[in-house]
Amino acid sequence: MKIRHFKQKILMLLLFLFISLQILWAYAFASTQTSFFEAPPIITLKALKEKLDQNAGVVIVDVRGDFSFERERIKGAISIPLAEMEARYKELPKGKTIVFY
């Protein structure tokens, strides 16, 4: 009877340690990771206009379809439809602020 009771205590202790390690592991990694779905920075129209007026290295990318882009667009914007972004992202300039709309 004593051996059975001893085994139960050991199993309970191991279970407690396992759960404690899982909690510590989750907490350690949760505090260092950022969400993949974090919202991108937002720029106001006023701030965008100021950057464009200052020629501050801003590129505007229109992610609508070609028909909408041809009908109406922001002057100087380039067109990369959202459906094509994965295939064409290398066209985006490096070292510049990119504004998508």
N, C-alpha and C positions, 0 to 999 in steps of 0.2 A: 504494500500500500504506500509506503514512504517513497519508493522509487517512482511510482506513477505520479504522485503529488509533485515530486521533484521535476519530472519531465514536463508536467503542465506549467510549472513556474518558469522553466527554461524557455519553453515555447512562447509563453506570454511575454517574457522579456525580449526575445528575439523579434516578436511581432511589434512590440513597442519601439524597439530600435529601428526596425525597418520603416515603420510609419514616420518616425521622427526624421530619419534621413531623407525620406521622400519629401517631407514638408520643407526641410532646410534646402534641399536641392532645388525645389520649385521656387522658393523665395530668392535664392541666390541668382538664378537665371532670369527671373521675372523682373528684377530690379535693373538689370543691365541691358535688356533687349528693348528695342523700340518697336512699335507696332508697324506691320507692313502697310496697314491702312491709315497711317497717319496723314492728316490733311496737308496738302501742299500750302506753301505761303500764298497769301492773297495780296494783290496790289490793287489799289484804288485807281479809278480812271484819272483822277487828278495827278497822282504820283506817276502813273504811266506817261501821261502827257508831258510832265516835267522832264522825265528821263529821255523821252523822244526829242523834246526841244533842246536838251543839253547834248544830244547825240552820245548818250552814255552807254553805248554798246548793248542795246536791247534789240532782241529779235522777236517779232510777233509771229506766232504760228496759228493759222486758222485750221482747226481740226474738223470743220464741217465738210460736207461733200463738195465735189467740184462745181456742181450746179449753183449752190449757194455762194461759193467763193466767186464765181464769175459774175453773178448778179450784183453782189455788194460785198465790199471788204474794206478793211482798214488799209490806208495807203502804206505801202512798203511791206505788208504782211506776206508771208509765204504760205502756201497751201500744202499741208500734209494731212489728209483725212484720217480721222481716228482709226478707221478700219485698216489703214495702211501703215500706221505708226510703227508697228513691230518690224516691218520690212524696211522702213525708210528712216529709222531713228538716227542712223549714221550721217544723214544729211544735216543734222542739227549742228550748228557751230559750237565749238568748245571755247570756254573762257568768256562767254557772253551770258547775260541774263536772258532767259527764254520765257516769254509770256504766251501761254496757250489760251485760245478762246474758241 
